[in-house]
Amino acid sequence: MSKLPFQPLSWSRASNVYEINLRQYSATGNFAGFRPSLPRLRDMGIEVLWFMPVTPISQKQRKGTLGSYYASADFFSVNPEFGNLDEFISLVEEAHQLGFKVIIDWVANHTGWDHTWTSTHPAYYKRNEAGNFFDSNGWDDVIDLDFTNPEMRRAMIEAMRFWVKKCNIDGFRCDMAMLVPLDFWIDARTALDQEKALFWLAECEEPHYHDAFDLTYTWEWMHKTVEFMKGQTDLNGLESLLWKYNHQFPPGAMRLYFTTNHDENSWNGTEFEKYGEAHQAFAVFSATWNGVPLIYSGQEQPNQKRLKFFDRDPIQWTAEPQYTQFYQKLLTLRRGFRCMEAGADGVYCFRVRTTADQHIFAFLRTSEQDQVLVMLNLSPHDGVGFGFLDAAIDGSYEDVFEGGNYVFHPGYRYYQLGAWGYKVFALYHKS
């Protein structure tokens, strides 16, 4: 049973998150440029729209021509680069009408150097030995807020409340959440959930932050998969990390899996640079393991370039993005099967053994109603044949990507995958 202090919203466990980099999303790089994509994204199966910070960006210490989204100049207004507050309110309304949930990025740990609070409430900030504003993480375009100041904490919660009440957003993605004291997040959620039941995503990987948050990042997993691609670990290393996640995080905790995001793409390389021919196999894992998948702007195209972070660098879209059906099939699967609910009671996710475990990572999602079998050939070896050693693999499964059925039974539990290949089978009614 889930033992979380705050219970996640019922819709969230089978959901997904799509990160919107407005600056690079369209030729105009604003709300108006993004808005026509709403029907396409809904048709693809996207459910939660995460907007990177929409607040104005500081001029002082600004990086590049447009600055970092994460160096806010004001918590109560919209970055004019993107449009105005009324446009955002209207965008949220249309998104809701189409069935989306909308969350915004919230940067609580720091602000830009000329944020309004630096002049109106300078006591809200930390000071160094010389009495000056500073940042303790080496980011020279931002300065740290002081969470020992009760007045600042109350003001921060009121700033968050503004976006809930004024724009009717559905939650927050909280940037570098572990840099902010956990008791602040508990206070913020306690206060803001009284306005509206919200969805809370934390960019952190500390298990105890689930005392306040529904969903946390799996940074370590992403880094471990990159190590795997470099030959620095093997499938046992990947499995060991998943075992740690299962045992260190509280029952019912949801984790966010991804192959890229705004940080990874801009600073460490595209999913093609990191994973090469394995990029789809790891995307399948992110969408089917016990968690919630994150899809970043342009992955459905797919975008194959590192997007600039401080300057305009639009994604080059085609009329029919190549990977639309790939993601559509995965996201539809998540919504249609009880066994795909992340961290849900009565749902189990475990690796199943094969005769080729050195190359094949196969796992089963199962509930009383259904099961999903995922097979990944995480190797460059083509035509890897293998047999299943688990009696749970039994029945007539539907091929999620190609259609048709495939039967496994006690006398035949054999399959074959090409290099970096993947296969997802679904069993609607487990006998």
Beta strands, then each sheet from edge to edge (+ up, - down):
strand 1: 17-20
strand 2: 48-51
strand 3: 101-106
strand 4: 110-112
strand 5: 142-144
strand 6: 171-174
strand 7: 199-202
strand 8: 215-217
strand 9: 254-257
strand 10: 292-296
strand 11: 348-352
strand 12: 360-366
strand 13: 371-377
strand 14: 384-387
strand 15: 395-399
strand 16: 405-408
strand 17: 414-417
strand 18: 422-427
sheet 1: 1+ 2+ 3+ 6+ 7+ 8+ 9+ 10+ 1+
sheet 2: 4+ 5-
sheet 3: 11+ 12- 13+ 18- 15+ 16-
sheet 4: 14+ 17-
end
